[in-house]
């Protein structure tokens, strides 16, 4: 009974999914939440609260504790650990871990009697890891852009203009502000390659999917780009693992997990990738034709691309598709944290979002709308600390209408910001926590005017990682993995309702006008 394991090291948790490749079924899911399971780290949403100047950092040791806990829980479950033949994983994108040269030796000889944290902590040359929510590097983005000669040049090489949360600008800021720390750094890992290194017991490569989120990878050659490296930090090439195809099998699982958790010493490890590239696979969308919206801590919209096409406004990105070729991605920072904020401030439960919010209000909200930016947004790039309301009668802000305005505002933003892709989806595939809410799925269908389909598995990133492992190690074709694991949940497809098209065409125009009025510096 060959099993494969997919891990997902996300912003708020580390989770695992185990697939049985004989019976084509998901036999187990496990998750460790940083807030609920590791409260001592005081990072309830997965990052250190109170960062200044746009800094959002996380403790990489918390990720390692969670990894051990997930393996312990798996070993205590009904999963026969020694039947796992392959493992791969997914990581929140862009985050970076800074380690000294000694890490390479230590990770290659992990002592099963000690904790991972106990062995790796002393190798950190930067105690915390900047993650994708960090926006502290505007100056560095400008410096890299100027060195290369402009946005167009950076974008045509790396698939994105220089972006604050991307790893290159983050590395530059560290190298500038902590000269000693940078000198001591022997290797910079992404979250995905750091976690993969620990699982494989060797410092592994960075895959093309996640590597493209660094402003350092030359998309055309698949190699680090000399000019981008030079514009980023001195001596960077020697500190970066090599970029490799996502399907690379890096070796066997570390002895640490064999002795402590009963893994088979011959279990193979496949390079980990970013969460969005893995979700593309897990949603059955790695061949061009499907558009996926993932509702998570950040909301993302992504699709496989036959040819790399870049966003003229610079908000969208091109990453490597782990199954070959490219994918586009647009990230919206005000995702579930904005939904949670509205829910909390109005004292609602999730089901109230349906019952009290959407069901009690007319589609289009009688022209009352919201620019749903409760904190700075990256698509479009605006600095904001409060949502902007438009079209509301003075003094009226009843909770039900605010819920609708939030959701309609989020999905109108996605619709407007994804036009550059030039793709008219026939169906939108919805994933992530909030996708379970039928009212939310209905709103996506109405705003985009196409059916919305949902898969039965909530964790598409972990599932995609497991499918990648099954494909690379067991040779199971992608088509058959998709047929087994990526089927829409029966009866969960939501159709757009009659008459909604005209209502949203009108609301979209008002939404765009309100955006330009509130943020006049935005380009059209
Ligand atoms: C993508 C992005 C986020 C993170 C979330 O560019 O920044 O979606 O990957 O984990």
Boltz pocket constraint, residues with backbone or C-beta under 6 A from the ligand:
constraints:
  - pocket:
      binder: B
      contacts: [[A, 10], [A, 11], [A, 91], [A, 92], [A, 93], [A, 94], [A, 132], [A, 165], [A, 213], [A, 274], [A, 275], [A, 276], [A, 298], [A, 299], [A, 300], [A, 329], [A, 331]]
      max_distance: 6.0
